[in-house]
């Protein structure tokens, strides 16, 4: 690897070697130790969201560029740690607007008063907030365009003196959200979904860890503090990197993967949702992974060179997001097609069907029915 620029190289010794060599793995393993059975899954994607807010425009081909950001929707049962993880995520976010349940009026007030051009919207329970159409439209513009759309937030004839604000959104809630058509039609196709629901065995192991003290690792908070400092440092480097060098081999392999992904194909056939958005997201993930590894990646003319490791991370995440999207849309279709209106009808349907239904799909179906 070529010699790293001084502004990168001089910072390397300030962090643990394992964090510098593989920050993506270090972050996931740290939060998995802190939040067993969910930390790794959540931070596999969440770790890249703040990065996507500051990376330069990503060139996909000669005529196609993307400037999207990465936003996430986490669906989990109550008491799954959504508020705690939101509070942790706030520490590595840029200009966070964070709340357990934020009112639409407060969201609009917070965005309007900010003096920054980058913000992170963090809501650990979106159910109440999403009852307001203006709020939904505001979040839609964030997760669709990576920007705050002022036209949805201002009163008639109101002057807006702000420039464009780039943004990401980290949203979480229970599967009941999917019963809301505003989530189905407006938000769902524009975010990276993650579904988590502990198995019975995982639940038992978690209880055991708690009462035996197996989860008491005194160095976890030290590792988390290292991560917080790491993000602050690399996010401060946003103006030092001009772009990315992505080989044709990596571009073609990633493009073919998105093109041939069976879950995205299902979604297109059933709902006519094209995979072009997922392709842009894939390249954003690819570049964000590379930027996260700024201390161990080759830099040529202030451009980061994307590696096969970044490609592997991207392919796994694209497939995971596509699978969870498929699970959600499959659950919606089953409930609607079979006109399942309550929990009794759902139990009858699950009992009589001869088709093996994935656990994640059943979980979402239960949430949709309970939300009706």
C-alpha positions in Angstrom: 0.0 0.0 0.0 1.2 3.5 -0.9 2.2 5.8 1.9 -0.8 7.3 3.6 -1.2 11.0 3.5 0.0 12.8 6.6 -3.5 13.9 7.7 -4.4 10.2 7.8 -1.2 8.5 9.0 -0.6 10.8 12.0 -3.9 9.7 13.6 -3.4 5.9 13.4 -1.5 5.5 16.7 -4.3 7.0 18.7 -6.6 4.0 18.3 -6.3 0.2 19.1 -4.6 -1.8 16.4 -7.7 -4.0 15.9 -9.9 -1.0 15.4 -7.6 0.5 12.8 -7.2 -2.8 10.9 -10.8 -3.7 10.8 -13.2 -1.1 12.2 -16.3 -2.8 10.8 -15.6 -6.0 12.7 -14.5 -4.2 15.8 -17.7 -2.1 15.9 -20.0 -5.1 15.4 -18.2 -7.3 17.9 -18.2 -4.6 20.6 -21.9 -4.0 20.3 -22.7 -7.7 20.1 -20.9 -8.1 23.5 -22.9 -5.1 24.8 -26.3 -6.2 23.3 -26.1 -10.0 22.7 -28.0 -11.4 19.7 -28.9 -7.9 18.3 -25.8 -5.7 18.4 -24.0 -7.3 15.5 -27.1 -7.4 13.3 -28.0 -3.7 14.0 -24.5 -2.3 13.6 -23.7 -4.3 10.5 -25.7 -1.5 8.7 -26.0 1.2 11.3 -22.2 1.7 11.5 -22.2 2.9 7.9 -25.1 5.4 8.1 -23.1 8.3 9.6 -20.4 7.7 7.0 -22.9 8.0 4.1 -23.7 11.5 5.3 -20.2 12.8 4.6 -18.8 10.8 1.7 -18.3 12.5 -1.7 -20.5 11.7 -4.6 -20.1 8.1 -5.8 -19.6 7.6 -9.5 -21.3 4.4 -10.7 -20.5 4.8 -14.4 -19.6 7.6 -16.8 -23.1 9.1 -16.8 -24.5 7.8 -13.5 -23.6 9.2 -10.0 -25.3 8.9 -6.7 -25.4 11.1 -3.7 -27.8 9.1 -1.5 -27.5 8.6 2.2 -28.3 5.4 4.2 -31.3 5.2 6.5 -32.6 2.3 8.5 -35.8 1.0 10.0 -35.5 -1.6 12.8 -38.5 -3.7 13.7 -38.4 -5.5 17.0 -40.7 -6.5 19.9 -41.2 -4.1 22.8 -38.3 -4.0 25.3 -35.8 -5.1 22.7 -33.3 -2.2 23.6 -34.4 0.2 20.8 -34.1 3.2 23.1 -30.7 2.2 24.4 -29.3 1.5 21.0 -30.6 4.9 19.8 -28.8 6.6 22.6 -25.6 4.8 21.7 -26.0 5.7 18.0 -26.5 9.3 18.9 -22.8 9.4 20.1 -21.5 8.6 16.7 -24.0 10.6 14.7 -23.6 14.1 13.1 -25.8 16.8 14.7 -28.4 14.3 16.0 -32.1 15.2 16.4 -32.9 12.4 18.8 -36.1 11.4 20.7 -38.0 8.4 21.9 -41.2 9.9 20.5 -40.8 13.2 18.8 -43.8 15.3 17.8 -44.1 16.5 14.2 -44.1 20.2 15.5 -40.9 19.6 17.4 -39.2 17.9 14.5 -40.0 20.7 12.2 -38.8 23.2 14.8 -35.5 21.4 15.4 -34.7 21.2 11.7 -35.6 24.8 11.1 -33.5 26.1 13.9 -30.4 24.1 13.1 -27.4 26.0 11.8 -25.8 22.9 10.3 -26.1 21.4 6.8 -25.9 17.8 8.0 -28.3 16.2 10.5 -29.2 12.7 11.8 -32.8 12.0 12.7 -33.0 9.3 15.4 -36.4 8.1 16.7 -36.7 5.0 18.8 -40.5 4.7 18.6 -41.9 6.2 15.4 -45.5 4.9 15.8 -46.9 8.1 17.4 -44.9 10.5 15.2 -46.1 8.8 12.0 -49.7 9.7 12.6 -48.9 13.1 11.1 -48.7 13.5 7.3 -46.3 16.4 7.4 -43.9 14.3 9.6 -44.2 11.3 7.2 -43.5 13.5 4.2 -40.4 15.0 5.9 -39.0 11.6 6.7 -39.8 10.4 3.2 -37.7 13.2 1.8 -34.8 12.2 4.1 -34.8 8.5 3.3 -35.6 9.0 -0.4 -33.3 11.9 -1.3 -31.0 12.1 1.7 -32.1 15.7 2.1 -34.8 17.7 4.0 -37.5 18.8 1.6 -38.5 22.3 2.8 -41.6 22.3 0.6 -43.3 19.8 2.8 -42.5 21.7 6.0 -43.4 25.3 5.3 -46.7 27.1 5.6 -48.2 28.7 2.6 -46.3 31.8 1.4 -43.6 31.2 4.0 -40.1 32.2 3.0 -37.4 29.6 3.6 -34.0 31.0 4.0 -32.1 27.8 4.4 -29.9 25.9 1.9 -30.1 22.2 1.4 -29.7 20.0 4.5 -28.4 16.5 4.0 -29.8 14.0 6.4 -30.0 10.3 7.5 -32.7 8.7 9.5 -32.5 5.9 12.1 -36.1 4.7 12.9 -37.3 1.9 15.1 -40.5 0.5 16.2 -42.6 -2.7 16.5 -44.0 -4.7 13.5 -47.4 -3.0 14.2 -46.0 -0.2 12.1 -46.5 -2.2 8.9 -50.3 -2.1 9.4 -50.0 1.7 8.6 -50.4 2.3 4.9 -48.2 5.4 5.2 -45.3 3.2 6.3 -46.0 0.6 3.6 -46.4 3.0 0.7 -44.0 5.9 1.7 -41.2 4.7 4.0 -40.8 1.0 3.6 -39.3 0.9 0.1 -36.9 3.7 0.9 -35.1 2.4 4.0 -32.9 -0.5 4.9 -35.1 -2.8 7.1 -33.8 -5.0 9.8 -36.1 -7.5 11.7 -35.0 -9.0 15.0 -36.9 -11.3 17.3 -35.0 -13.5 19.8 -35.6 -17.3 19.6 -36.6 -19.1 22.7 -33.1 -20.5 23.2 -31.5 -17.1 22.7 -33.9 -15.6 25.3 -32.9 -18.3 27.8 -29.2 -17.7 27.1 -29.6 -14.0 27.6 -31.3 -14.5 30.9 -28.5 -16.8 32.0 -25.9 -14.2 31.0 -27.6 -11.7 33.2 -27.9 -13.6 36.4 -24.5 -15.4 36.1 -22.7 -12.2 35.3 -21.2 -13.7 32.0 -22.1 -10.4 30.3 -20.1 -8.3 32.7 -17.1 -7.2 30.6 -15.5 -4.2 32.1 -13.7 -3.3 28.9 -16.9 -2.9 26.8 -17.4 0.7 27.7 -13.7 1.4 26.9 -14.2 -0.2 23.4 -17.4 1.9 22.9 -15.5 5.0 23.8 -12.8 4.1 21.3 -15.5 3.8 18.7 -17.0 7.2 19.6 -13.6 8.8 19.2 -12.9 7.0 16.0 -16.1 8.3 14.3 -15.4 11.8 15.4 -11.9 11.6 13.9 -12.9 10.1 10.5 -16.0 12.3 10.1 -13.7 15.3 10.6 -11.8 14.1 7.6 -14.8 14.5 5.2 -13.2 17.4 3.4 -9.9 15.5 2.8 -11.3 12.8 0.4 -12.4 13.8 -3.1 -13.9 10.5 -4.2 -13.5 6.8 -4.7 -11.6 4.6 -7.2 -13.8 1.6 -8.0 -12.5 -1.0 -10.4 -14.7 -2.2 -13.3 -14.4 -5.7 -11.8 -16.0 -4.6 -8.5 -18.6 -2.5 -10.3 -19.7 -5.4 -12.6 -19.8 -8.0 -9.8 -21.9 -5.7 -7.6 -24.2 -4.7 -10.4 -24.8 -8.3 -11.4 -25.5 -9.3 -7.8 -28.2 -6.6 -7.5 -29.6 -7.5 -11.0 -29.9 -11.2 -10.2 -30.9 -11.1 -6.5 -34.0 -13.3 -6.1 -35.6 -11.2 -3.3 -35.3 -8.0 -5.3 -36.7 -9.8 -8.3 -39.7 -11.0 -6.3 -40.4 -7.4 -5.1 -40.2 -6.1 -8.7 -42.6 -8.8 -10.0 -45.1 -8.4 -7.2 -44.9 -4.6 -6.6 -43.1 -3.3 -9.7 -40.5 -1.7 -7.4 -37.3 -1.4 -9.5 -33.9 -2.4 -8.1 -32.3 0.9 -9.3 -32.7 2.4 -5.8 -31.0 -0.7 -4.3 -28.2 -0.4 -6.8 -27.6 3.2 -5.7 -27.7 2.1 -2.1 -25.3 -0.7 -2.9 -22.7 1.8 -4.2 -23.3 4.0 -1.2 -22.7 1.1 1.1 -19.6 0.2 -0.9 -18.1 3.7 -0.6 -19.1 4.1 3.1 -17.4 0.8 4.0 -14.3 2.1 2.3 -14.4 5.4 4.1 -14.9 3.7 7.4 -11.6 1.9 6.7 -9.8 5.2 5.8 -6.7 4.3 8.0 -6.0 1.0 6.1 -7.1 1.8 2.6 -4.9 2.9 -0.3 -5.3 6.6 -1.2 -4.5 8.0 -4.6 -4.8 11.7 -5.3 -7.1 12.0 -2.3 -9.4 9.3 -3.6 -10.0 6.1 -1.6 -9.5 2.8 -3.4 -12.4 0.4 -2.8 -11.4 -3.2 -2.1 -12.9 -6.7 -2.4 -13.5 -6.5 1.3 -15.8 -3.6 0.8 -17.5 -5.5 -1.9 -18.0 -8.5 0.4 -19.6 -6.3 3.1 -21.8 -4.7 0.5 -23.1 -7.9 -1.0 -24.0 -9.3 2.4 -25.9 -6.2 3.4 -27.7 -5.9 0.1 -28.8 -9.5 0.4 -29.9 -9.0 4.0 -31.8 -5.9 3.3 -33.5 -7.5 0.2 -34.4 -10.6 2.3 -36.0 -8.5 5.1 -37.9 -6.4 2.5 -39.1 -9.6 0.9 -40.2 -10.9 4.3 -42.2 -7.8 5.0 -43.9 -7.6 1.6 -44.6 -11.3 1.7 -46.2 -10.9 5.1 -48.3 -8.0 3.8 -49.4 -10.0 0.8 -50.4 -13.1 2.8 -52.4 -11.0 5.3 -54.2 -9.0 2.6 -54.8 -11.9 0.2 -56.2 -14.3 2.8 -58.0 -11.4 4.5 -56.6 -12.2 7.9 -58.2 -9.8 10.3 -57.3 -11.0 13.8 -55.0 -13.2 15.7 -57.4 -16.2 15.7 -57.7 -16.1 11.9 -53.9 -15.8 11.7 -53.4 -18.9 13.9 -55.9 -20.8 11.7 -54.1 -19.7 8.5 -50.6 -20.7 9.9 -52.0 -24.1 11.0 -53.7 -25.0 7.7 -51.1 -23.7 5.3 -48.8 -26.4 3.9 -46.1 -23.9 2.8 -43.1 -23.3 5.0 -43.3 -19.7 6.1 -40.0 -18.1 7.3 -39.8 -17.0 10.9 -39.3 -13.3 10.0 -42.5 -13.3 7.8 -44.6 -14.9 10.6 -43.2 -12.2 13.0 -44.3 -9.4 10.7 -47.7 -11.0 10.0 -48.3 -11.1 13.8 -47.4 -7.4 14.0 -49.7 -6.4 11.1 -52.7 -8.3 12.6 -52.2 -6.9 16.1 -52.0 -3.4 14.6 -55.3 -3.6 12.9 
